[in-house]
Amino acid sequence: MKTYDWIVVGGGITGATLAYELVKVGLRVLLLEQHATPDNATRYSYGGLAYWSGTTPLTRQLCQEASDRYQILPQELDADIELRELDLLLTISADTHPETAASVYANCAVPPSLLSVQDAYELEPLINREVISGALTVKHGHIHPDKTAQAYIQAFLRAGGEMQISQVLQILKGGVQTNTGTYHSANVVICAGGLSRKLLKSAGISIKVYFTHAEMIEIPPIDLRLQTLVMPANLQRFQLETASTQVDELWDDLDNELVSPILDVGAVQFLDGSLRVGQISRVLTNSDAEVNTEDSENWLRNSIAAVLPDVAKLPGTWHHCLVAFSNNRLPVIGAIPEFAGLHIFSGFSNPLVFVPPLAQRFANFVTGKKDEIINQIITSMK
C-alpha cells in the first residue's frame, strides 16, 4: 500500500500548480482529478493576467511576483502557454460618467487610462460606440489557461509526481476515498475550486469558500479579429460575491438563490482564432443546480449584441462551470484545525495571477520555511 506525503484534489490551474510546486521541494505527491477531459473554471477562463490590478501592498507584491514568474514559466515547464500582452478594454456604459468609472481604479498599481468613445473605437473597431460613454485601457497579460494547467501537470509528472483520474467521494483521516479506490497520505489539500465547499461539507467541515455558477459561450476559430480583451469597467461579479456572503448559514440550504444573477459582457480571442464570450454569474447554493440553457444563451447573446454586435451572431456552444471565491477577495489557504492533515488552497479572486506565486510559497511553507505572506493569508481566513 503506497502512502504519499500529499494528495492534491483537483486538476485545474490551482491543483496542477500546487502539485508541481510540492514535487519540486521533494515531496511524494498524488494529484487527483475527476475528469479525463478538463471541464472546470480553468478550461473556460478568459486567460487574463491582471498584473496591474493590485490595490494593497499584499496584492501588489503578488502581482509583481506573478509577472516575474510567468516570464520564466514557459521555459521551466518546457511548453508554449501562449504568454503574451493584450490591450484590455474596459467599457463604460452610456449612462455612467467616464470619470466616475475611472475613479474606481485609481488605487491600482497601474491605473487604466481613460479613453474617449472614438479612441475606444479605434482601439477596438468591433465595439458599438452607441452604448458606451468611453472606456478604460491598460496592458494586460494573457495565457491559454487550459494549456498552462496541462503544462504544469506534464512538468509535475516528469518530476516524479503521480496522477489518477478519480472522483473523490470522501475525505478520510490520512487520505481519501475515490470511485476507484482509497489513497493514503499524511496530508490532503483541497484545490477543487467551486466543488471545494461541497467536498468539505461532506466531511462535516464548514469553511468560508463559496462558488458561482458561471456561464459563457465558446466560439470556434474564425477569421473575424477582436483586437482587445473586452470587459465592463463596472464588474458586477464582485458585488454579487460580496452580497451573497453576508449570511454564511444561507449556504447550508441547497435550494437557495441568494442574489439575482448578473451578466458581465466580455469577450476574448485566443491565438487560434477561437473566442470566449460571457459571462453570467448565478449564486445557486446547490452545486448541481440546473439552469435553462436556452434562456441563458439568449440572455448572453442579446447582451453581447449591444456591445459587440458582430460577435454576438457567431455560432458557438454554451458552457457552464463553477467558480470559487471567498468573502474577502483573498484566497482561502491553510490547515483545517478540526481535521488533522487536511488543508485548503482555494477561493482565488484572481487565480491565474495569484496561484503561481502562492503555490511556490505554500510548498516552501509546508516544508518548514517561514513565509509572512502565507501567514497573513492564513490569519485572514480565521
Secondary structure as a PSIPRED ss2 file (coil, helix, strand):
# PSIPRED VFORMAT (PSIPRED V4.0)

   1 M C   1.000  0.000  0.000
   2 K C   1.000  0.000  0.000
   3 T E   0.000  0.000  1.000
   4 Y E   0.000  0.000  1.000
   5 D E   0.000  0.000  1.000
   6 W E   0.000  0.000  1.000
   7 I E   0.000  0.000  1.000
   8 V E   0.000  0.000  1.000
   9 V E   0.000  0.000  1.000
  10 G C   1.000  0.000  0.000
  11 G C   1.000  0.000  0.000
  12 G C   1.000  0.000  0.000
  13 I H   0.000  1.000  0.000
  14 T H   0.000  1.000  0.000
  15 G H   0.000  1.000  0.000
  16 A H   0.000  1.000  0.000
  17 T H   0.000  1.000  0.000
  18 L H   0.000  1.000  0.000
  19 A H   0.000  1.000  0.000
  20 Y H   0.000  1.000  0.000
  21 E H   0.000  1.000  0.000
  22 L H   0.000  1.000  0.000
  23 V H   0.000  1.000  0.000
  24 K H   0.000  1.000  0.000
  25 V C   1.000  0.000  0.000
  26 G C   1.000  0.000  0.000
  27 L C   1.000  0.000  0.000
  28 R C   1.000  0.000  0.000
  29 V E   0.000  0.000  1.000
  30 L E   0.000  0.000  1.000
  31 L E   0.000  0.000  1.000
  32 L E   0.000  0.000  1.000
  33 E E   0.000  0.000  1.000
  34 Q C   1.000  0.000  0.000
  35 H C   1.000  0.000  0.000
  36 A C   1.000  0.000  0.000
  37 T C   1.000  0.000  0.000
  38 P C   1.000  0.000  0.000
  39 D C   1.000  0.000  0.000
  40 N C   1.000  0.000  0.000
  41 A C   1.000  0.000  0.000
  42 T C   1.000  0.000  0.000
  43 R C   1.000  0.000  0.000
  44 Y C   1.000  0.000  0.000
  45 S C   1.000  0.000  0.000
  46 Y C   1.000  0.000  0.000
  47 G C   1.000  0.000  0.000
  48 G E   0.000  0.000  1.000
  49 L E   0.000  0.000  1.000
  50 A C   1.000  0.000  0.000
  51 Y H   0.000  1.000  0.000
  52 W H   0.000  1.000  0.000
  53 S H   0.000  1.000  0.000
  54 G C   1.000  0.000  0.000
  55 T C   1.000  0.000  0.000
  56 T C   1.000  0.000  0.000
  57 P H   0.000  1.000  0.000
  58 L H   0.000  1.000  0.000
  59 T H   0.000  1.000  0.000
  60 R H   0.000  1.000  0.000
  61 Q H   0.000  1.000  0.000
  62 L H   0.000  1.000  0.000
  63 C H   0.000  1.000  0.000
  64 Q H   0.000  1.000  0.000
  65 E H   0.000  1.000  0.000
  66 A H   0.000  1.000  0.000
  67 S H   0.000  1.000  0.000
  68 D H   0.000  1.000  0.000
  69 R H   0.000  1.000  0.000
  70 Y H   0.000  1.000  0.000
  71 Q H   0.000  1.000  0.000
  72 I H   0.000  1.000  0.000
  73 L H   0.000  1.000  0.000
  74 P H   0.000  1.000  0.000
  75 Q H   0.000  1.000  0.000
  76 E H   0.000  1.000  0.000
  77 L H   0.000  1.000  0.000
  78 D C   1.000  0.000  0.000
  79 A C   1.000  0.000  0.000
  80 D C   1.000  0.000  0.000
  81 I C   1.000  0.000  0.000
  82 E C   1.000  0.000  0.000
  83 L C   1.000  0.000  0.000
  84 R E   0.000  0.000  1.000
  85 E E   0.000  0.000  1.000
  86 L E   0.000  0.000  1.000
  87 D E   0.000  0.000  1.000
  88 L E   0.000  0.000  1.000
  89 L E   0.000  0.000  1.000
  90 L E   0.000  0.000  1.000
  91 T E   0.000  0.000  1.000
  92 I E   0.000  0.000  1.000
  93 S E   0.000  0.000  1.000
  94 A C   1.000  0.000  0.000
  95 D C   1.000  0.000  0.000
  96 T C   1.000  0.000  0.000
  97 H C   1.000  0.000  0.000
  98 P H   0.000  1.000  0.000
  99 E H   0.000  1.000  0.000
 100 T H   0.000  1.000  0.000
 101 A H   0.000  1.000  0.000
 102 A H   0.000  1.000  0.000
 103 S H   0.000  1.000  0.000
 104 V C   1.000  0.000  0.000
 105 Y C   1.000  0.000  0.000
 106 A C   1.000  0.000  0.000
 107 N C   1.000  0.000  0.000
 108 C C   1.000  0.000  0.000
 109 A C   1.000  0.000  0.000
 110 V C   1.000  0.000  0.000
 111 P C   1.000  0.000  0.000
 112 P C   1.000  0.000  0.000
 113 S E   0.000  0.000  1.000
 114 L E   0.000  0.000  1.000
 115 L E   0.000  0.000  1.000
 116 S C   1.000  0.000  0.000
 117 V H   0.000  1.000  0.000
 118 Q H   0.000  1.000  0.000
 119 D H   0.000  1.000  0.000
 120 A H   0.000  1.000  0.000
 121 Y H   0.000  1.000  0.000
 122 E H   0.000  1.000  0.000
 123 L H   0.000  1.000  0.000
 124 E C   1.000  0.000  0.000
 125 P C   1.000  0.000  0.000
 126 L C   1.000  0.000  0.000
 127 I C   1.000  0.000  0.000
 128 N C   1.000  0.000  0.000
 129 R H   0.000  1.000  0.000
 130 E H   0.000  1.000  0.000
 131 V H   0.000  1.000  0.000
 132 I E   0.000  0.000  1.000
 133 S E   0.000  0.000  1.000
 134 G E   0.000  0.000  1.000
 135 A E   0.000  0.000  1.000
 136 L E   0.000  0.000  1.000
 137 T E   0.000  0.000  1.000
 138 V E   0.000  0.000  1.000
 139 K E   0.000  0.000  1.000
 140 H E   0.000  0.000  1.000
 141 G E   0.000  0.000  1.000
 142 H E   0.000  0.000  1.000
 143 I C   1.000  0.000  0.000
 144 H C   1.000  0.000  0.000
 145 P H   0.000  1.000  0.000
 146 D H   0.000  1.000  0.000
 147 K H   0.000  1.000  0.000
 148 T H   0.000  1.000  0.000
 149 A H   0.000  1.000  0.000
 150 Q H   0.000  1.000  0.000
 151 A H   0.000  1.000  0.000
 152 Y H   0.000  1.000  0.000
 153 I H   0.000  1.000  0.000
 154 Q H   0.000  1.000  0.000
 155 A H   0.000  1.000  0.000
 156 F H   0.000  1.000  0.000
 157 L H   0.000  1.000  0.000
 158 R H   0.000  1.000  0.000
 159 A C   1.000  0.000  0.000
 160 G C   1.000  0.000  0.000
 161 G C   1.000  0.000  0.000
 162 E E   0.000  0.000  1.000
 163 M E   0.000  0.000  1.000
 164 Q E   0.000  0.000  1.000
 165 I E   0.000  0.000  1.000
 166 S C   1.000  0.000  0.000
 167 Q C   1.000  0.000  0.000
 168 V E   0.000  0.000  1.000
 169 L E   0.000  0.000  1.000
 170 Q E   0.000  0.000  1.000
 171 I E   0.000  0.000  1.000
 172 L E   0.000  0.000  1.000
 173 K C   1.000  0.000  0.000
 174 G C   1.000  0.000  0.000
 175 G E   0.000  0.000  1.000
 176 V E   0.000  0.000  1.000
 177 Q E   0.000  0.000  1.000
 178 T E   0.000  0.000  1.000
 179 N C   1.000  0.000  0.000
 180 T C   1.000  0.000  0.000
 181 G C   1.000  0.000  0.000
 182 T E   0.000  0.000  1.000
 183 Y E   0.000  0.000  1.000
 184 H E   0.000  0.000  1.000
 185 S E   0.000  0.000  1.000
 186 A E   0.000  0.000  1.000
 187 N E   0.000  0.000  1.000
 188 V E   0.000  0.000  1.000
 189 V E   0.000  0.000  1.000
 190 I E   0.000  0.000  1.000
 191 C C   1.000  0.000  0.000
 192 A C   1.000  0.000  0.000
 193 G H   0.000  1.000  0.000
 194 G H   0.000  1.000  0.000
 195 L H   0.000  1.000  0.000
 196 S H   0.000  1.000  0.000
 197 R H   0.000  1.000  0.000
 198 K H   0.000  1.000  0.000
 199 L H   0.000  1.000  0.000
 200 L H   0.000  1.000  0.000
 201 K H   0.000  1.000  0.000
 202 S C   1.000  0.000  0.000
 203 A C   1.000  0.000  0.000
 204 G C   1.000  0.000  0.000
 205 I C   1.000  0.000  0.000
 206 S C   1.000  0.000  0.000
 207 I C   1.000  0.000  0.000
 208 K C   1.000  0.000  0.000
 209 V C   1.000  0.000  0.000
 210 Y E   0.000  0.000  1.000
 211 F E   0.000  0.000  1.000
 212 T E   0.000  0.000  1.000
 213 H E   0.000  0.000  1.000
 214 A E   0.000  0.000  1.000
 215 E E   0.000  0.000  1.000
 216 M E   0.000  0.000  1.000
 217 I E   0.000  0.000  1.000
 218 E E   0.000  0.000  1.000
 219 I E   0.000  0.000  1.000
 220 P C   1.000  0.000  0.000
 221 P C   1.000  0.000  0.000
 222 I C   1.000  0.000  0.000
 223 D C   1.000  0.000  0.000
 224 L C   1.000  0.000  0.000
 225 R C   1.000  0.000  0.000
 226 L C   1.000  0.000  0.000
 227 Q C   1.000  0.000  0.000
 228 T C   1.000  0.000  0.000
 229 L E   0.000  0.000  1.000
 230 V E   0.000  0.000  1.000
 231 M E   0.000  0.000  1.000
 232 P E   0.000  0.000  1.000
 233 A C   1.000  0.000  0.000
 234 N C   1.000  0.000  0.000
 235 L C   1.000  0.000  0.000
 236 Q H   0.000  1.000  0.000
 237 R H   0.000  1.000  0.000
 238 F H   0.000  1.000  0.000
 239 Q H   0.000  1.000  0.000
 240 L H   0.000  1.000  0.000
 241 E H   0.000  1.000  0.000
 242 T H   0.000  1.000  0.000
 243 A H   0.000  1.000  0.000
 244 S H   0.000  1.000  0.000
 245 T C   1.000  0.000  0.000
 246 Q C   1.000  0.000  0.000
 247 V C   1.000  0.000  0.000
 248 D H   0.000  1.000  0.000
 249 E H   0.000  1.000  0.000
 250 L H   0.000  1.000  0.000
 251 W H   0.000  1.000  0.000
 252 D H   0.000  1.000  0.000
 253 D C   1.000  0.000  0.000
 254 L C   1.000  0.000  0.000
 255 D C   1.000  0.000  0.000
 256 N C   1.000  0.000  0.000
 257 E E   0.000  0.000  1.000
 258 L C   1.000  0.000  0.000
 259 V C   1.000  0.000  0.000
 260 S C   1.000  0.000  0.000
 261 P C   1.000  0.000  0.000
 262 I E   0.000  0.000  1.000
 263 L E   0.000  0.000  1.000
 264 D E   0.000  0.000  1.000
 265 V E   0.000  0.000  1.000
 266 G E   0.000  0.000  1.000
 267 A E   0.000  0.000  1.000
 268 V E   0.000  0.000  1.000
 269 Q E   0.000  0.000  1.000
 270 F C   1.000  0.000  0.000
 271 L C   1.000  0.000  0.000
 272 D C   1.000  0.000  0.000
 273 G C   1.000  0.000  0.000
 274 S C   1.000  0.000  0.000
 275 L E   0.000  0.000  1.000
 276 R E   0.000  0.000  1.000
 277 V E   0.000  0.000  1.000
 278 G E   0.000  0.000  1.000
 279 Q E   0.000  0.000  1.000
 280 I E   0.000  0.000  1.000
 281 S E   0.000  0.000  1.000
 282 R E   0.000  0.000  1.000
 283 V C   1.000  0.000  0.000
 284 L E   0.000  0.000  1.000
 285 T C   1.000  0.000  0.000
 286 N C   1.000  0.000  0.000
 287 S C   1.000  0.000  0.000
 288 D C   1.000  0.000  0.000
 289 A C   1.000  0.000  0.000
 290 E C   1.000  0.000  0.000
 291 V C   1.000  0.000  0.000
 292 N C   1.000  0.000  0.000
 293 T H   0.000  1.000  0.000
 294 E H   0.000  1.000  0.000
 295 D H   0.000  1.000  0.000
 296 S H   0.000  1.000  0.000
 297 E H   0.000  1.000  0.000
 298 N H   0.000  1.000  0.000
 299 W H   0.000  1.000  0.000
 300 L H   0.000  1.000  0.000
 301 R H   0.000  1.000  0.000
 302 N H   0.000  1.000  0.000
 303 S H   0.000  1.000  0.000
 304 I H   0.000  1.000  0.000
 305 A H   0.000  1.000  0.000
 306 A H   0.000  1.000  0.000
 307 V H   0.000  1.000  0.000
 308 L C   1.000  0.000  0.000
 309 P H   0.000  1.000  0.000
 310 D H   0.000  1.000  0.000
 311 V H   0.000  1.000  0.000
 312 A H   0.000  1.000  0.000
 313 K C   1.000  0.000  0.000
 314 L C   1.000  0.000  0.000
 315 P C   1.000  0.000  0.000
 316 G C   1.000  0.000  0.000
 317 T E   0.000  0.000  1.000
 318 W E   0.000  0.000  1.000
 319 H E   0.000  0.000  1.000
 320 H E   0.000  0.000  1.000
 321 C E   0.000  0.000  1.000
 322 L E   0.000  0.000  1.000
 323 V E   0.000  0.000  1.000
 324 A E   0.000  0.000  1.000
 325 F E   0.000  0.000  1.000
 326 S C   1.000  0.000  0.000
 327 N C   1.000  0.000  0.000
 328 N C   1.000  0.000  0.000
 329 R C   1.000  0.000  0.000
 330 L C   1.000  0.000  0.000
 331 P C   1.000  0.000  0.000
 332 V E   0.000  0.000  1.000
 333 I E   0.000  0.000  1.000
 334 G E   0.000  0.000  1.000
 335 A E   0.000  0.000  1.000
 336 I C   1.000  0.000  0.000
 337 P C   1.000  0.000  0.000
 338 E C   1.000  0.000  0.000
 339 F C   1.000  0.000  0.000
 340 A C   1.000  0.000  0.000
 341 G C   1.000  0.000  0.000
 342 L E   0.000  0.000  1.000
 343 H E   0.000  0.000  1.000
 344 I E   0.000  0.000  1.000
 345 F E   0.000  0.000  1.000
 346 S E   0.000  0.000  1.000
 347 G C   1.000  0.000  0.000
 348 F C   1.000  0.000  0.000
 349 S C   1.000  0.000  0.000
 350 N C   1.000  0.000  0.000
 351 P H   0.000  1.000  0.000
 352 L H   0.000  1.000  0.000
 353 V H   0.000  1.000  0.000
 354 F H   0.000  1.000  0.000
 355 V H   0.000  1.000  0.000
 356 P H   0.000  1.000  0.000
 357 P H   0.000  1.000  0.000
 358 L H   0.000  1.000  0.000
 359 A H   0.000  1.000  0.000
 360 Q H   0.000  1.000  0.000
 361 R H   0.000  1.000  0.000
 362 F H   0.000  1.000  0.000
 363 A H   0.000  1.000  0.000
 364 N H   0.000  1.000  0.000
 365 F H   0.000  1.000  0.000
 366 V H   0.000  1.000  0.000
 367 T C   1.000  0.000  0.000
 368 G C   1.000  0.000  0.000
 369 K C   1.000  0.000  0.000
 370 K C   1.000  0.000  0.000
 371 D C   1.000  0.000  0.000
 372 E H   0.000  1.000  0.000
 373 I H   0.000  1.000  0.000
 374 I H   0.000  1.000  0.000
 375 N H   0.000  1.000  0.000
 376 Q H   0.000  1.000  0.000
 377 I H   0.000  1.000  0.000
 378 I H   0.000  1.000  0.000
 379 T H   0.000  1.000  0.000
 380 S H   0.000  1.000  0.000
 381 M H   0.000  1.000  0.000
 382 K C   1.000  0.000  0.000
